[in-house]
């Protein structure tokens, strides 16, 4: 019988070196693939930026419906998130077939939003009213600035562009992409109607300076954020979630009017920008109360027509330790979220 090789220090060192070399090789391959993937995404977006504006409007709308429907079938995980969200938000209000229709519409509206953003170089101050109706902007006090709070509902990108072409330009906070090569392209599309976009890092301070000068600021406020100093807990479809408190903070410190707004889809690829009544709860309102009031002005819109909202997003990442109703499967208990819920 062959004797077992003794475990020596030299053997241990060789094993560790092989493990290190394997880990370094894996890390190198991952970085190389990531770099290649980012480059391919950049090239693909540049090609789309050239081709999409050449399409007639009816063709673009048809393609968005087709791509969205296909994505709703292929994206199994995203579809499972959307279905869990609908189950928790609406319970038994909709049948299984109706929920799958809502999910398909959600994908289609998001596909339309992205394709429309690529098509947007064809929009001008002279022709944008063919595609975007704007309801009357609320009347504000003389020299009062405004904070427009928006939601990922229908074409939120054209809500911004329409306001800019109409003369309501401002500073807007935008989330950076994981692929930094994409940021300049999206920034060019988003700023073409006169807006100035800023990153989230240091963005709130820039918005505050804009408001102090009497300008307009805008931000999307329906995404989940990590529980912390810049977040508050609100009820969304009866479920607790953690959202940004930046708009409430800005209103309290600048005296700006807080104006919720959403984009309503119309037939044949047209849209209507709807401004809600300004939120004014007085100087003693808490950021949580202000953020809740903003959401409460929007939730009836989604309840009446749920399809255009972004249902495949994880709107309820955090759940209470002892919830009073069921939360989606992806939700999890978080200590900071628990402490935030306990705050008044």
N, C-alpha and C positions, 0 to 999 in steps of 0.2 A: 504494500500500500504506500502511495506517495505521501510523504510527510507534509503537513500543512505549513505553509510559509509563515514564519513568525512576523508578527505585526511590529515593524520597526519604525523609527522616526523618519527614516528615508522614504519608506513606502507611504507614510502618512503625508509627507511633504509632496511627493509625486501626485498623490490623489488630489490634494488640494490645488496643485498647479493645473492639473487637467480640468478640474471643475471651474477654476478661474478662467482658463483659456476658453472653455465652452461657453461660459457666461458672457465673456467679452465678445466672442464670435456672434452669439445670439443678439447681443445689444447692437453690434455693428450692423447686422442684417436688418434688425428692426428699424434702425435709424436710416439705413439706405432705402428700405422700402417706403418709409414715411416720406422721405425727401422725394422719391420718385412719384409717390401718390399725390403729394402736394403739387408737383410740377404738372402731372397729368390733369389734375383738377383745374389748374390755372389755364392750361392750353384749351381744355374743353370749354371753360367759361369764355375765353377769348373768342373761340369759334362761334359759340352761341350768341355772344354779343354782336357779332357781325351778321349772323344769319337771321336771328329772330326779328329784328326790325324790318326785314324785307317781306315778312309774311303779311297778307291781308288780315284785317281784324277778325272776320268770321273764321278763317283757318286757324288762327291762334286760339280762339275760344274753343274750337272743336278739339284741337290738340291738347289743351289743358284738361278738358273733360276726359279724354282718352288716357293721358298720362296719369292723371289722378286716380282714375278707376283701376288702372293697372297697378299702381303703387299700393292701393288699398288691398289688392290681392297678394302681392309679393311680399309686402312688409308685414310678416306674421306677428312679430313682436310689437310693432307699433299698433297693429290692429287689436292685439290683446289688451294693450294699455287703453286704447280708445273705448273698447267694449267695457272694461272694468270701470272707467270713468263714467260712462253712461249709466251703468248699472247702479253705481253709488249716487249719482246725481238725480236720476229720474226713477229709479226703482222699476216698478212694473208699468209705468206710464206708457212705454213703447213696447211693441212686440219685438221678437228677435229679428224679424225681417226689417222692421222700421229702424232698429238700431244699426243694422248693417247698411241701410240706405244713408243714415246720418253720417256714419263713418266714411262711406264712399264720397259723400258730398264734402266732408271736411278735407279729405285728400285733394279733391278736385279744386276746392277754393284755394288751398295752399299752392297747388301747381299753377293755378291761374295767377295768383299773386306774384310768384317768381317769374313766370313768363312775361307778365305785364311789366315787371320792373325792367326786364331785358328789352322789351318793346318800347319802353318809355322815352327813348331819344326822339321818337316821332311826336311826342307831346310838345306843344308850345303854348305861349300865353294866348295866342290867337285861336288855337283849336281845342284846348283842353276841355272846354265846356261841352263839346260833343260827346265826351266820354265820362265826365265827372260833374254831377250836380252838387252844389254846395248850399246847404241851408244857411239861413242868416246867422252870422256870428253874434253871440250875445253882446248886448250893449253894456259897456263897462264905464266906470267913472273916468273922467278926463285924466289922461296920462297914466292910467292904471295898467300894469303889465298883466299877462295872462299865462297860465300853465295849462296846456292841453294834455290831458291824460288819455291815452289810447289803449286799445286792446287788440289782441291777435284775432280779429274777427273780420272775415272777408278780406278785402284788399287794403290792409293797413299801410302798405307802401304808397299806394296812390292817394290815400287820405292825406299823407304828408305832402306829396307832390302837388295835389290839388290846392291845398292851403297856400303853398308857396307861389304857385302861378296866380292865385287870387290876390296876392299881396300880403298874406299873413306869413311872412318868413320869420324864422327864429332859429334858436340853437337847440339841437336834438341830441340826446344821448343814444348811442348805438353800441350793441354788443360786438366785440371783435370776433373774427372767425379764428378757429384753431389753425387754419391755414392762412398765414399772413399775406400770402400772395393774392388772395381774393379781396382783401380790404380796399385797395385803391380802386378796383373796378366798381364795387358796390358804392363806395363813397362818391364816385363820379356820377353814378345814376341818381343817388339820393340827393345830391346837392344841386342838380341841374335847374331846379325851380327857385333857387336863391337861398336855401337853408344852409346852415353851418352845422356839420355833424362833429361830435366830440366823443372820445372814448369814455368808458365808465371810470377809468382811473383818473381821478381829478375832475371828472365831468360835472359833478354836482356843484363844485365851486365855480366853474365856468357858467353854469346855468344861473347861479345866484347873481353873478356879476351882470349877466344879460338882463335879468329881471330888475335889478337895481337901476339899470339904464332905461327902464321902461319897455324893454323888448319882450319877446314871446319865447317860451321854452316848451318843449314837448318830450314825453317819454311814454313807453309802454309799461304798464303796471300790473299785468296779469300773470307774470311768470313767478315761479317759486324761487325764493332766495334763501340762502342759509340763515338760520336763526341767529341773530346777532344785534349789534347796536343799530344797524341801518334797516332792521326788519321789524314788522309787527304781525301779530296773528289776527286774521279776520275769518269770518264765516263765508264760505263760498259754496253755494248750493247746500247749505246746512253743515258743511264739513269744514273743519279748521284747516287753514293753510298759512304759510309764511310768505309775505310779500314785502316789497320795498316800502319804506316810509319816506322816501326822498321827496315825493310830491307834497306830502304833508309838512315836512320840515321846511321846504322852500316857501310854501304859502305862509306859514307862521312867521317866518323871518323877513319876508319881502313884502307881504301885504298884497301879493298878486291874486287875481281871480283864478279859481281852480275850476277848469271846464272839462268835464268828461266828453268824449266824442267817439263815434264809431263809424265804420264804413258799411253801408248797406248795399248788397248786390242788387242790380237791376237787370232786366232782360237784355240779351245781345251783348253781353260783356261791358255794360255800363255800370256806374256806381253813383251812390248818393252819400255825401259826407253829412252826418247828423251831429249837431252840437247839442249837448244836454244843458239843462239849467245849471249855472255855476253853483258849486258847493261852498257854503259859508255857514259854518257851525259856531262862529264866534271865537274870541281870543282864548277862551278857556278849554276848548276842545283838545283832546289828546290826539297824537298822530294815529293811534289805532282807530279812534272814532272817525277821523277824517278819511283814512284809507277805506274803512268799512262803508262810509257813505258813498264814496266814489264807486266801489264795487256794486253797491245796492242800486245805483242809478243805471248800471249796465246789465245786471243779471236778468231783468225782465226781457231784455232784447234776446238773450240766448235762450231763455225758456220759450219764447214765442217762436223762434226760428233757430234751432241748435246747429244746423249743418255747417254754417260758415265759421264756427269757432274751432280752435286747434285742439281737438279731442285726443290726438295721439301724443300729446305732451303730458308729462308727469306733474299734474297740477297739485297733487296731494302727496308730496314725498314724505311728509312727516305726519304721524298720527298721534293722538293723545295716548297716554298709558292705559287709560280706561275710557275708551270712546263710547259715546252714547248711540252710535250707529256704525255700520260697517264702512271700512275704508278700502281703497283699491289694494290689490295684492302687492304692489311695489312699495307701499307705504311702510315706514318704520318708526319706532319710538326714538326720540332724540331728547337728551337731557336739557339742552338749551331751549328746545321748543316747549318742553314742559314748563320751564321757568317763565318763558314768554307768555304762555297761556295763563299762568297764575297772576300775571301783572294786571292791574286794573287800568 
